[in-house]
Amino acid sequence: MHRKNHERFKNDFGGNVFFIYSVKGSGKKKKIYNTDVIDKIIKEIDQLRH
């Protein structure tokens, strides 16, 4: 479903697209469900900077 847009983004900007999923936490706050993606995003940003 998103493949075409992700490919265009990668061609235009040279980086990958990541999804962050959230779930309802305590109260009204949401919590990131797939926290492992945060490290991947940080690594991707570092690679793009260099």
PQR file of N, CA, C, O and H, with PARSE charges and radii, in Angstrom:
ATOM      1  N   MET A   1       0.819  -1.189   0.000 -0.4000 1.5000
ATOM      2  CA  MET A   1       0.000   0.000   0.000 -0.0000 2.0000
ATOM      3  C   MET A   1       0.866   1.257   0.000  0.5500 1.7000
ATOM      4  O   MET A   1       0.546   2.224  -0.692 -0.5500 1.4000
ATOM      5  N   HIS A   2       1.934   1.256   0.750 -0.4000 1.5000
ATOM      6  CA  HIS A   2       2.786   2.446   0.852 -0.0000 2.0000
ATOM      7  C   HIS A   2       4.066   2.328   0.021  0.5500 1.7000
ATOM      8  O   HIS A   2       4.864   3.263  -0.032 -0.5500 1.4000
ATOM      9  H   HIS A   2       2.193   0.471   1.312  0.4000 1.0000
ATOM     10  N   ARG A   3       4.253   1.203  -0.612 -0.4000 1.5000
ATOM     11  CA  ARG A   3       5.523   0.924  -1.303 -0.0000 2.0000
ATOM     12  C   ARG A   3       5.928   2.017  -2.285  0.5500 1.7000
ATOM     13  O   ARG A   3       7.081   2.447  -2.293 -0.5500 1.4000
ATOM     14  H   ARG A   3       3.604   0.443  -0.569  0.4000 1.0000
ATOM     15  N   LYS A   4       4.994   2.464  -3.106 -0.4000 1.5000
ATOM     16  CA  LYS A   4       5.308   3.465  -4.127 -0.0000 2.0000
ATOM     17  C   LYS A   4       5.790   4.773  -3.495  0.5500 1.7000
ATOM     18  O   LYS A   4       6.782   5.352  -3.939 -0.5500 1.4000
ATOM     19  H   LYS A   4       4.058   2.115  -3.099  0.4000 1.0000
ATOM     20  N   ASN A   5       5.094   5.229  -2.473 -0.4000 1.5000
ATOM     21  CA  ASN A   5       5.488   6.476  -1.801 -0.0000 2.0000
ATOM     22  C   ASN A   5       6.815   6.320  -1.073  0.5500 1.7000
ATOM     23  O   ASN A   5       7.617   7.254  -1.046 -0.5500 1.4000
ATOM     24  H   ASN A   5       4.288   4.759  -2.113  0.4000 1.0000
ATOM     25  N   HIS A   6       7.058   5.157  -0.485 -0.4000 1.5000
ATOM     26  CA  HIS A   6       8.324   4.928   0.214 -0.0000 2.0000
ATOM     27  C   HIS A   6       9.487   4.913  -0.769  0.5500 1.7000
ATOM     28  O   HIS A   6      10.557   5.450  -0.482 -0.5500 1.4000
ATOM     29  H   HIS A   6       6.406   4.398  -0.507  0.4000 1.0000
ATOM     30  N   GLU A   7       9.275   4.300  -1.923 -0.4000 1.5000
ATOM     31  CA  GLU A   7      10.325   4.290  -2.946 -0.0000 2.0000
ATOM     32  C   GLU A   7      10.615   5.699  -3.429  0.5500 1.7000
ATOM     33  O   GLU A   7      11.774   6.065  -3.628 -0.5500 1.4000
ATOM     34  H   GLU A   7       8.406   3.864  -2.156  0.4000 1.0000
ATOM     35  N   ARG A   8       9.573   6.488  -3.618 -0.4000 1.5000
ATOM     36  CA  ARG A   8       9.760   7.875  -4.061 -0.0000 2.0000
ATOM     37  C   ARG A   8      10.517   8.675  -3.000  0.5500 1.7000
ATOM     38  O   ARG A   8      11.411   9.455  -3.328 -0.5500 1.4000
ATOM     39  H   ARG A   8       8.632   6.191  -3.457  0.4000 1.0000
ATOM     40  N   PHE A   9      10.161   8.483  -1.736 -0.4000 1.5000
ATOM     41  CA  PHE A   9      10.851   9.175  -0.650 -0.0000 2.0000
ATOM     42  C   PHE A   9      12.326   8.794  -0.631  0.5500 1.7000
ATOM     43  O   PHE A   9      13.194   9.658  -0.510 -0.5500 1.4000
ATOM     44  H   PHE A   9       9.435   7.850  -1.469  0.4000 1.0000
ATOM     45  N   LYS A  10      12.604   7.501  -0.750 -0.4000 1.5000
ATOM     46  CA  LYS A  10      13.997   7.040  -0.727 -0.0000 2.0000
ATOM     47  C   LYS A  10      14.778   7.616  -1.908  0.5500 1.7000
ATOM     48  O   LYS A  10      15.932   8.012  -1.744 -0.5500 1.4000
ATOM     49  H   LYS A  10      11.898   6.800  -0.848  0.4000 1.0000
ATOM     50  N   ASN A  11      14.176   7.669  -3.082 -0.4000 1.5000
ATOM     51  CA  ASN A  11      14.842   8.246  -4.251 -0.0000 2.0000
ATOM     52  C   ASN A  11      15.072   9.744  -4.084  0.5500 1.7000
ATOM     53  O   ASN A  11      16.121  10.257  -4.476 -0.5500 1.4000
ATOM     54  H   ASN A  11      13.239   7.348  -3.216  0.4000 1.0000
ATOM     55  N   ASP A  12      14.111  10.443  -3.511 -0.4000 1.5000
ATOM     56  CA  ASP A  12      14.214  11.896  -3.362 -0.0000 2.0000
ATOM     57  C   ASP A  12      15.168  12.305  -2.236  0.5500 1.7000
ATOM     58  O   ASP A  12      15.920  13.269  -2.378 -0.5500 1.4000
ATOM     59  H   ASP A  12      13.259  10.027  -3.192  0.4000 1.0000
ATOM     60  N   PHE A  13      15.137  11.572  -1.119 -0.4000 1.5000
ATOM     61  CA  PHE A  13      15.871  11.998   0.066 -0.0000 2.0000
ATOM     62  C   PHE A  13      16.968  11.040   0.504  0.5500 1.7000
ATOM     63  O   PHE A  13      17.802  11.401   1.335 -0.5500 1.4000
ATOM     64  H   PHE A  13      14.526  10.788  -1.004  0.4000 1.0000
ATOM     65  N   GLY A  14      16.986   9.823  -0.038 -0.4000 1.5000
ATOM     66  CA  GLY A  14      18.045   8.870   0.278 -0.0000 2.0000
ATOM     67  C   GLY A  14      17.870   8.120   1.579  0.5500 1.7000
ATOM     68  O   GLY A  14      18.781   7.409   2.002 -0.5500 1.4000
ATOM     69  H   GLY A  14      16.309   9.529  -0.712  0.4000 1.0000
ATOM     70  N   GLY A  15      16.734   8.256   2.220 -0.4000 1.5000
ATOM     71  CA  GLY A  15      16.515   7.593   3.503 -0.0000 2.0000
ATOM     72  C   GLY A  15      15.322   6.674   3.492  0.5500 1.7000
ATOM     73  O   GLY A  15      14.474   6.747   2.603 -0.5500 1.4000
ATOM     74  H   GLY A  15      15.994   8.834   1.876  0.4000 1.0000
ATOM     75  N   ASN A  16      15.259   5.814   4.477 -0.4000 1.5000
ATOM     76  CA  ASN A  16      14.148   4.883   4.624 -0.0000 2.0000
ATOM     77  C   ASN A  16      12.992   5.512   5.374  0.5500 1.7000
ATOM     78  O   ASN A  16      13.158   6.509   6.076 -0.5500 1.4000
ATOM     79  H   ASN A  16      15.948   5.755   5.199  0.4000 1.0000
ATOM     80  N   VAL A  17      11.832   4.924   5.219 -0.4000 1.5000
ATOM     81  CA  VAL A  17      10.624   5.346   5.919 -0.0000 2.0000
ATOM     82  C   VAL A  17      10.362   4.343   7.037  0.5500 1.7000
ATOM     83  O   VAL A  17      10.501   3.135   6.844 -0.5500 1.4000
ATOM     84  H   VAL A  17      11.698   4.114   4.648  0.4000 1.0000
ATOM     85  N   PHE A  18       9.986   4.844   8.189 -0.4000 1.5000
ATOM     86  CA  PHE A  18       9.705   3.985   9.333 -0.0000 2.0000
ATOM     87  C   PHE A  18       8.299   4.280   9.845  0.5500 1.7000
ATOM     88  O   PHE A  18       7.809   5.405   9.753 -0.5500 1.4000
ATOM     89  H   PHE A  18       9.873   5.825   8.346  0.4000 1.0000
ATOM     90  N   PHE A  19       7.668   3.250  10.381 -0.4000 1.5000
ATOM     91  CA  PHE A  19       6.362   3.408  11.012 -0.0000 2.0000
ATOM     92  C   PHE A  19       6.527   3.346  12.518  0.5500 1.7000
ATOM     93  O   PHE A  19       7.241   2.490  13.040 -0.5500 1.4000
ATOM     94  H   PHE A  19       8.066   2.335  10.455  0.4000 1.0000
ATOM     95  N   ILE A  20       5.871   4.250  13.206 -0.4000 1.5000
ATOM     96  CA  ILE A  20       5.815   4.216  14.665 -0.0000 2.0000
ATOM     97  C   ILE A  20       4.363   3.936  15.030  0.5500 1.7000
ATOM     98  O   ILE A  20       3.453   4.677  14.658 -0.5500 1.4000
ATOM     99  H   ILE A  20       5.291   4.946  12.782  0.4000 1.0000
ATOM    100  N   TYR A  21       4.175   2.855  15.763 -0.4000 1.5000
ATOM    101  CA  TYR A  21       2.835   2.467  16.196 -0.0000 2.0000
ATOM    102  C   TYR A  21       2.667   2.834  17.654  0.5500 1.7000
ATOM    103  O   TYR A  21       3.570   2.633  18.467 -0.5500 1.4000
ATOM    104  H   TYR A  21       4.914   2.253  16.065  0.4000 1.0000
ATOM    105  N   SER A  22       1.513   3.371  17.977 -0.4000 1.5000
ATOM    106  CA  SER A  22       1.251   3.739  19.362 -0.0000 2.0000
ATOM    107  C   SER A  22       0.035   2.976  19.878  0.5500 1.7000
ATOM    108  O   SER A  22      -0.857   2.593  19.122 -0.5500 1.4000
ATOM    109  H   SER A  22       0.779   3.535  17.317  0.4000 1.0000
ATOM    110  N   VAL A  23       0.034   2.775  21.175 -0.4000 1.5000
ATOM    111  CA  VAL A  23      -1.087   2.125  21.847 -0.0000 2.0000
ATOM    112  C   VAL A  23      -1.515   3.010  23.001  0.5500 1.7000
ATOM    113  O   VAL A  23      -0.745   3.838  23.489 -0.5500 1.4000
ATOM    114  H   VAL A  23       0.759   3.087  21.790  0.4000 1.0000
ATOM    115  N   LYS A  24      -2.731   2.828  23.420 -0.4000 1.5000
ATOM    116  CA  LYS A  24      -3.235   3.621  24.524 -0.0000 2.0000
ATOM    117  C   LYS A  24      -2.537   3.192  25.812  0.5500 1.7000
ATOM    118  O   LYS A  24      -2.556   2.019  26.184 -0.5500 1.4000
ATOM    119  H   LYS A  24      -3.357   2.156  23.024  0.4000 1.0000
ATOM    120  N   GLY A  25      -1.930   4.152  26.475 -0.4000 1.5000
ATOM    121  CA  GLY A  25      -1.257   3.893  27.742 -0.0000 2.0000
ATOM    122  C   GLY A  25      -2.178   4.241  28.899  0.5500 1.7000
ATOM    123  O   GLY A  25      -3.403   4.183  28.781 -0.5500 1.4000
ATOM    124  H   GLY A  25      -1.915   5.106  26.173  0.4000 1.0000
ATOM    125  N   SER A  26      -1.580   4.593  29.990 -0.4000 1.5000
ATOM    126  CA  SER A  26      -2.380   4.982  31.147 -0.0000 2.0000
ATOM    127  C   SER A  26      -2.962   6.380  30.923  0.5500 1.7000
ATOM    128  O   SER A  26      -2.280   7.279  30.432 -0.5500 1.4000
ATOM    129  H   SER A  26      -0.586   4.639  30.085  0.4000 1.0000
ATOM    130  N   GLY A  27      -4.192   6.539  31.281 -0.4000 1.5000
ATOM    131  CA  GLY A  27      -4.846   7.831  31.086 -0.0000 2.0000
ATOM    132  C   GLY A  27      -5.075   8.105  29.617  0.5500 1.7000
ATOM    133  O   GLY A  27      -5.477   7.219  28.864 -0.5500 1.4000
ATOM    134  H   GLY A  27      -4.746   5.808  31.680  0.4000 1.0000
ATOM    135  N   LYS A  28      -4.815   9.347  29.210 -0.4000 1.5000
ATOM    136  CA  LYS A  28      -5.022   9.738  27.816 -0.0000 2.0000
ATOM    137  C   LYS A  28      -3.741   9.663  26.998  0.5500 1.7000
ATOM    138  O   LYS A  28      -3.774   9.852  25.782 -0.5500 1.4000
ATOM    139  H   LYS A  28      -4.489  10.067  29.823  0.4000 1.0000
ATOM    140  N   LYS A  29      -2.613   9.391  27.648 -0.4000 1.5000
ATOM    141  CA  LYS A  29      -1.343   9.355  26.945 -0.0000 2.0000
ATOM    142  C   LYS A  29      -1.211   8.092  26.111  0.5500 1.7000
ATOM    143  O   LYS A  29      -1.679   7.019  26.494 -0.5500 1.4000
ATOM    144  H   LYS A  29      -2.586   9.238  28.636  0.4000 1.0000
ATOM    145  N   LYS A  30      -0.566   8.242  24.967 -0.4000 1.5000
ATOM    146  CA  LYS A  30      -0.270   7.100  24.120 -0.0000 2.0000
ATOM    147  C   LYS A  30       1.176   6.678  24.353  0.5500 1.7000
ATOM    148  O   LYS A  30       2.014   7.475  24.775 -0.5500 1.4000
ATOM    149  H   LYS A  30      -0.186   9.113  24.655  0.4000 1.0000
ATOM    150  N   LYS A  31       1.445   5.423  24.071 -0.4000 1.5000
ATOM    151  CA  LYS A  31       2.768   4.860  24.293 -0.0000 2.0000
ATOM    152  C   LYS A  31       3.243   4.237  22.980  0.5500 1.7000
ATOM    153  O   LYS A  31       2.462   3.602  22.272 -0.5500 1.4000
ATOM    154  H   LYS A  31       0.765   4.776  23.728  0.4000 1.0000
ATOM    155  N   ILE A  32       4.521   4.422  22.659 -0.4000 1.5000
ATOM    156  CA  ILE A  32       5.074   3.811  21.455 -0.0000 2.0000
ATOM    157  C   ILE A  32       5.139   2.311  21.657  0.5500 1.7000
ATOM    158  O   ILE A  32       5.729   1.827  22.623 -0.5500 1.4000
ATOM    159  H   ILE A  32       5.156   4.938  23.234  0.4000 1.0000
ATOM    160  N   TYR A  33       4.523   1.574  20.731 -0.4000 1.5000
ATOM    161  CA  TYR A  33       4.457   0.119  20.832 -0.0000 2.0000
ATOM    162  C   TYR A  33       5.741  -0.532  20.332  0.5500 1.7000
ATOM    163  O   TYR A  33       6.260  -1.445  20.974 -0.5500 1.4000
ATOM    164  H   TYR A  33       4.043   1.967  19.946  0.4000 1.0000
ATOM    165  N   ASN A  34       6.254  -0.078  19.203 -0.4000 1.5000
ATOM    166  CA  ASN A  34       7.445  -0.666  18.598 -0.0000 2.0000
ATOM    167  C   ASN A  34       8.676   0.201  18.884  0.5500 1.7000
ATOM    168  O   ASN A  34       9.226   0.837  17.985 -0.5500 1.4000
ATOM    169  H   ASN A  34       5.832   0.664  18.681  0.4000 1.0000
ATOM    170  N   THR A  35       9.085   0.211  20.126 -0.4000 1.5000
ATOM    171  CA  THR A  35      10.187   1.074  20.558 -0.0000 2.0000
ATOM    172  C   THR A  35      11.503   0.745  19.862  0.5500 1.7000
ATOM    173  O   THR A  35      12.388   1.599  19.797 -0.5500 1.4000
ATOM    174  H   THR A  35       8.637  -0.306  20.856  0.4000 1.0000
ATOM    175  N   ASP A  36      11.652  -0.464  19.344 -0.4000 1.5000
ATOM    176  CA  ASP A  36      12.889  -0.831  18.652 -0.0000 2.0000
ATOM    177  C   ASP A  36      13.131   0.020  17.407  0.5500 1.7000
ATOM    178  O   ASP A  36      14.271   0.160  16.966 -0.5500 1.4000
ATOM    179  H   ASP A  36      10.933  -1.157  19.397  0.4000 1.0000
ATOM    180  N   VAL A  37      12.082   0.582  16.846 -0.4000 1.5000
ATOM    181  CA  VAL A  37      12.225   1.394  15.646 -0.0000 2.0000
ATOM    182  C   VAL A  37      12.950   2.713  15.941  0.5500 1.7000
ATOM    183  O   VAL A  37      13.532   3.310  15.036 -0.5500 1.4000
ATOM    184  H   VAL A  37      11.155   0.468  17.204  0.4000 1.0000
ATOM    185  N   ILE A  38      12.920   3.161  17.170 -0.4000 1.5000
ATOM    186  CA  ILE A  38      13.583   4.423  17.528 -0.0000 2.0000
ATOM    187  C   ILE A  38      15.079   4.332  17.263  0.5500 1.7000
ATOM    188  O   ILE A  38      15.661   5.255  16.692 -0.5500 1.4000
ATOM    189  H   ILE A  38      12.447   2.676  17.906  0.4000 1.0000
ATOM    190  N   ASP A  39      15.710   3.238  17.669 -0.4000 1.5000
ATOM    191  CA  ASP A  39      17.142   3.054  17.406 -0.0000 2.0000
ATOM    192  C   ASP A  39      17.431   3.002  15.907  0.5500 1.7000
ATOM    193  O   ASP A  39      18.448   3.524  15.450 -0.5500 1.4000
ATOM    194  H   ASP A  39      15.238   2.489  18.134  0.4000 1.0000
ATOM    195  N   LYS A  40      16.543   2.377  15.147 -0.4000 1.5000
ATOM    196  CA  LYS A  40      16.720   2.306  13.695 -0.0000 2.0000
ATOM    197  C   LYS A  40      16.627   3.686  13.064  0.5500 1.7000
ATOM    198  O   LYS A  40      17.374   3.998  12.136 -0.5500 1.4000
ATOM    199  H   LYS A  40      15.717   1.953  15.518  0.4000 1.0000
ATOM    200  N   ILE A  41      15.723   4.506  13.556 -0.4000 1.5000
ATOM    201  CA  ILE A  41      15.568   5.864  13.044 -0.0000 2.0000
ATOM    202  C   ILE A  41      16.811   6.696  13.361  0.5500 1.7000
ATOM    203  O   ILE A  41      17.294   7.442  12.509 -0.5500 1.4000
ATOM    204  H   ILE A  41      15.116   4.253  14.310  0.4000 1.0000
ATOM    205  N   ILE A  42      17.319   6.569  14.566 -0.4000 1.5000
ATOM    206  CA  ILE A  42      18.529   7.308  14.957 -0.0000 2.0000
ATOM    207  C   ILE A  42      19.710   6.911  14.080  0.5500 1.7000
ATOM    208  O   ILE A  42      20.468   7.770  13.631 -0.5500 1.4000
ATOM    209  H   ILE A  42      16.926   5.962  15.257  0.4000 1.0000
ATOM    210  N   LYS A  43      19.868   5.617  13.836 -0.4000 1.5000
ATOM    211  CA  LYS A  43      20.956   5.141  12.973 -0.0000 2.0000
ATOM    212  C   LYS A  43      20.794   5.672  11.549  0.5500 1.7000
ATOM    213  O   LYS A  43      21.771   6.068  10.912 -0.5500 1.4000
ATOM    214  H   LYS A  43      19.252   4.919  14.201  0.4000 1.0000
ATOM    215  N   GLU A  44      19.585   5.679  11.066 -0.4000 1.5000
ATOM    216  CA  GLU A  44      19.326   6.171   9.709 -0.0000 2.0000
ATOM    217  C   GLU A  44      19.663   7.663   9.599  0.5500 1.7000
ATOM    218  O   GLU A  44      20.258   8.092   8.610 -0.5500 1.4000
ATOM    219  H   GLU A  44      18.792   5.358  11.582  0.4000 1.0000
ATOM    220  N   ILE A  45      19.294   8.437  10.589 -0.4000 1.5000
ATOM    221  CA  ILE A  45      19.607   9.868  10.578 -0.0000 2.0000
ATOM    222  C   ILE A  45      21.117  10.086  10.610  0.5500 1.7000
ATOM    223  O   ILE A  45      21.640  10.938   9.892 -0.5500 1.4000
ATOM    224  H   ILE A  45      18.811   8.089  11.393  0.4000 1.0000
ATOM    225  N   ASP A  46      21.811   9.320  11.438 -0.4000 1.5000
ATOM    226  CA  ASP A  46      23.276   9.442  11.498 -0.0000 2.0000
ATOM    227  C   ASP A  46      23.904   9.116  10.141  0.5500 1.7000
ATOM    228  O   ASP A  46      24.819   9.813   9.703 -0.5500 1.4000
ATOM    229  H   ASP A  46      21.387   8.628  12.021  0.4000 1.0000
ATOM    230  N   GLN A  47      23.426   8.074   9.479 -0.4000 1.5000
ATOM    231  CA  GLN A  47      23.964   7.700   8.172 -0.0000 2.0000
ATOM    232  C   GLN A  47      23.689   8.777   7.140  0.5500 1.7000
ATOM    233  O   GLN A  47      24.537   9.052   6.291 -0.5500 1.4000
ATOM    234  H   GLN A  47      22.683   7.507   9.835  0.4000 1.0000
ATOM    235  N   LEU A  48      22.534   9.380   7.199 -0.4000 1.5000
ATOM    236  CA  LEU A  48      22.199  10.427   6.233 -0.0000 2.0000
ATOM    237  C   LEU A  48      23.017  11.695   6.448  0.5500 1.7000
ATOM    238  O   LEU A  48      23.303  12.428   5.501 -0.5500 1.4000
ATOM    239  H   LEU A  48      21.845   9.157   7.888  0.4000 1.0000
ATOM    240  N   ARG A  49      23.384  11.945   7.685 -0.4000 1.5000
ATOM    241  CA  ARG A  49      24.197  13.134   7.989 -0.0000 2.0000
ATOM    242  C   ARG A  49      25.624  12.999   7.477  0.5500 1.7000
ATOM    243  O   ARG A  49      26.272  13.997   7.163 -0.5500 1.4000
ATOM    244  H   ARG A  49      23.151  11.350   8.454  0.4000 1.0000
ATOM    245  N   HIS A  50      26.108  11.779   7.394 -0.4000 1.5000
ATOM    246  CA  HIS A  50      27.493  11.544   6.976 -0.0000 2.0000
ATOM    247  C   HIS A  50      27.464  11.109   5.551  0.5500 1.7000
ATOM    248  O   HIS A  50      28.514  10.848   4.964 -0.5500 1.4000
ATOM    249  H   HIS A  50      25.581  10.968   7.649  0.4000 1.0000
TER
END
